[in-house]
């Protein structure tokens, strides 16, 4: 896999983009209440959100408020959801953000996830996150353009009925591990059913249910995404170095920072044992494209796509976690130095 091209964003440029208002920095807190939540519990969550909002109106701090959020993934980052243009958030939240001035919080907003209070931080309170997220967005846009150009040059094509077959794969990924079929082809390679199945094995059950019933457009998008990653992996392997030299140097330089990041992202306890639920949640957000690009995800992609541990069933997931952790630690170690596990600080 490639590291995206370097993109520099100065503080002055970030401030100008913030002032323009097209890309909004959005934070929230959530009191969770899904479709299956009983009405009494749903009412309790709404009242809890209203109580938190009242405390904010009376002068309470956002940090105290967001500490009560049920969204574990954003709670530790001040509730930050990310940087969004108009139309990129779910409609209920998008309408609120559209009319929310920096420094303000919204009233309680209901979505399919539960009850939100949305906050737009001011630039002076979020200089560093805004600049970082703007740079990551531009990196992602540059990477997307590069991938699109590469697919066109290689005559990338989603095969007939492949989109419909994704729904079948999601119904029972393990049944497709030995399938000889393919979902996409391009000059020099293809995306086998078996590779996609190995990827889907790591999604939470609810995500597989949703994927199985999603429309053809969503299935096609997934095929294109997985096919692009497989194409890059095949290219890297054909070059004799699954992890390019430039990537390896960046990995060594950022190793200490990445260990801390993964320890938090995977909710590793002090003994180094990963939480299966936290891992599933992280992989789900990564597959959905909600996780920002960092230096280690290409290695996680390689593991998920079968390059490190390639026949993982749910009952063997803990063994796969250990294998992946050891592989990741080995890449980050200097020659002659013992690899460090992800639980190391």
N, C-alpha and C positions, 0 to 999 in steps of 0.2 A: 504493500500500500504506500501511497505517496503522502508526504506532508504537504498541506496546501501552500501555495505561494505566499511569500511574505507580504503582509499588508500593514503599513504603519498608519496609525491614527493619532494625530496630535490632540492635546487637550482643547486647544482653540477650535479645531475642526469638530471635535465631539460636541463642544458647547454650541457651535453654530447649528449642527444637525438637531440637537435637542431643542433649540429655540425655534427652528423651522416647524417642529411639531408633527412631522410625518411619521417618525419612529418614536413611539412612546415607551418609556420605561414603566412597567406595570408590576405591582406587588399585590398580594392578597392574603387574607386569612380565610380559612374554610372551616365550617362546622359541617361535617359530612353527614349526608342523608341521601342514600341512593334509592332507586325504584323499589327495592324490597324492604326499605325501612318502615316499621309500623308507624301508624299515624301519630300515636302518642309520643314516640321517640322523635319523630320528625318535628312535632310541635316543640318539644324540649330543645332541640337543636336550634330552631328558629329563635326561641326566647333567649338562648345562650348567646347567639350572634347579636341580638338586639341589646343584651346587657353589655357586651363588649363594646358595641358602638356607642352606647350611652356613656361609658367610661371614657372613650376617646373624645367625645363631644365636651365632656367636663374637664378636659385637659390632660387626660392620660396619654402615655407615650405609645407610639406605634410598636416599639420593641416589646413592651409589656403585653400589648394586645396580640401580636403575632405569635408570642410564646404559647398562646392558648389554641393555636390553629391545629386542626386535625390533618393538615397536609404535611406529612413528615418530610417530604422531599424538598420543600421550600422553606420550612419553618426555620431551619438553621441559617438561612441566607436572607433573613429579614422579610421573608415571604415573596421574594423576587420570582416572578414568573418568566421574565425576559423582556425582550425588545420587540414591539409589535407595530406593524402598519395597520391601517384600517382594514377590517375584514379578516384578519388573521386569527382573532380570538373567537370562541363560541359566541353566537349572536347575542345572548343575554349579557355577557361581559363586554362585548365589543361596543354595544350601544352606550353602556355606562362610561367606558374609557373615552369614547368619542367626545363626551361632554364634561369630562373631569379635568379640572385645572391642576397643574403641578402643585404639590403640597397639600392637596385635599384628599379626603376619603369619601367613599360613596355611602349611600344607605345600604341596607341589607339587600343583596341580590340573590335570587334563586336560580340555580341551574340544575342539570341532571345529576351533578355531584353533591349538591347540598346548598348551603347558604354561605355566600361570600360577603366580605367587606373588601372593596378594592381601594388601593392607594396608589397615587402617582407621586413618587418622590421628586423633590426639587433637584435641579442639577447640582447645586452646591452641597447637597446632602448625599449625592450618589455619583460623584465625578468618576471614581475608579470603576465601579460596575458598569456605568453607561459606556465609558470608553472601551472597556474590555468586550462588552457585548456587541458594540458597534463593529469592532475589529473582527470578532468571531462571525458576525453576520456577513461581512464582506468576504471573509475567507470562505464561508460556505457558498456564497454566490459565485465566487471565482471557481471553486471546486465543481459546482454544478455546471458551470459553463464548460469547463474542461471535460467533464464526463459526457456532456451532451455532444461535444465535438468528437470525442473518441468513439461514442456509439455510432454516430453518423459515418465516420471514416471506416469503421469496422462492419458496417451494414448490420447493426444489431436489430434483431427482429423477434418479437413475441410470437410464439407459434400458435396455430389455430387451436381453439378450445383450451388453451393454457389457462386463461383467466378463470374459466369455469372449474378447471381442475384444482386451482388453489383452494376453493371451498372444500373439495373432497380431502385434500391434504390436511387442512385445518381440522377436519372431523376426526382424523386418526393419523397423525404424522408417522407413528411407528410402523404403520402398515405399508408405508411408501419408501422405507429405507433401502429396499433392494430393487426399486423400480428402475427399469432401463430407459424410461421416457425422459423427455426434456421439455422445459417450459420456454426457453429462449435459446437462440443461436446467434453467433456472430463469426466473423472471420477469425479462425484460430481457436474456437471453443464453444461451449454451450453451458447452460444452467440445467443440470439434471434434476429430476424430481427428488432424488435422494438427498441432494445438497439442501434444497428448500425444506425438505422434511426434517433434516437434522437441525436446521435453524428454528423451525416452528416448535420443535420439541421443548425448547427452552422458554416458551411463552407461558404465562399463567393460563389456567383453564378458561377463565372468563374472557380473556383476549382471544383465545382460539374460537370460542363460541361466537364472538362478535365478528371475527374474521370470516368464519364459515358463512355468515349471513350477509356479509358486506357486498356491495355492488361490484359489477365488472370493472369499473374504473379503478376502485380501490385495489382489486386483485392485480390489475395490470400494473399499477404503480409499484406494488410490492415486487412483482416480477422484474421490473426495470431496475429497482433498487438492488435487489439481490443479484441480478445478472451483472450489473455494473461492478459490484464488489467482487463477484467471482471472476470477472474478466481481469480486474486489477491483480487479484491473487495469482491467477494463472500466469499473467505477464511477469510478475515478480518471481514466481517459482521457475519459469523458463529462463530467467536471467541468472539462475543459480544462487540467488540470495533472497529468500522470502521476506527478510527485513532489510531494506536498502541501507547502504552504509550511512547516508545522510540521516536517515531516521534513527539508526543506532546511536549516532553521536548525540542527537537531540534527546534520545531516551536516557543516555548516561548523564547528560547535563541536568535533566529534569527529574531524575529518579527520586530524590528525596521528597520533592513536592508531590509527585504522583503517588508515592506510598501513602502519604497523608490523605490525599484525595480519595483513593480507593478504599482506604480503611473506613472513611466516613460514608462513601457511596454504597459500599457493600455491608455496612453496619457490622464490621468485624469486632468481636469482643476482645478483651485483652489477651486471651489465650490464642487468638488467631483463627477461631472457628467461625466460618461465614454463616450468616442467617440465610436460609434457603428462601424465605419470603422476601427479604431485602434484595437478594440477588435477582429473583424473578422480577421484582418491581423495577430494578435498575435496567435489566435487559429489555423489559417492555418499553420503557421510556426511550432507550437507545434505538430500538427497532422503529419506534414511532418518529424518530428524528427529533425528539425533544431534548436530548442531551447534547451539549456543545462539544465541538471537536477538541480532543486532547491528544497527547502523544501515545497513550497506551491502547485506546480503543481499536486500532487496527489489529493488534495482537489478540484482543478479545474476539474480534470478528473472525480471525483465522481459526480460533478455537471453536466458535459457534458453527462455522462453515465446514468443520471437520478436519482441519489441518493439524490439530494437536491431539484431540480426543474425539474420535469420529463416530462412535456408535453409542451415544449416551441415551439411556432410558431414564425415566423419572426416578426409578429406584436406585439408580447409580449416580444421581446428580452430585452427591457429596464427594464421591471419588473424582468426578470430573472437575469439581471446584478445586480440589487439591492439585490435580494435574495442571489445570490452567494457572493456578497461583504459582506453582513451581516454574512453569514455562515463562511467565511474566517476570518473575524474580531473576531468572537466569539471563534474560536479555539485558536487564539493568545492571548486572554485576560487572565489575572490571575484571580483566584477566587475572587469574590467580586468587581472586577474592571469592569467598563462599557466597552463593546467591542468598539474597534475603527474601523471606516470605512477605506476602502482602500485609501481614499483621505487624511487621516490624515498623518501628518509628524512626 
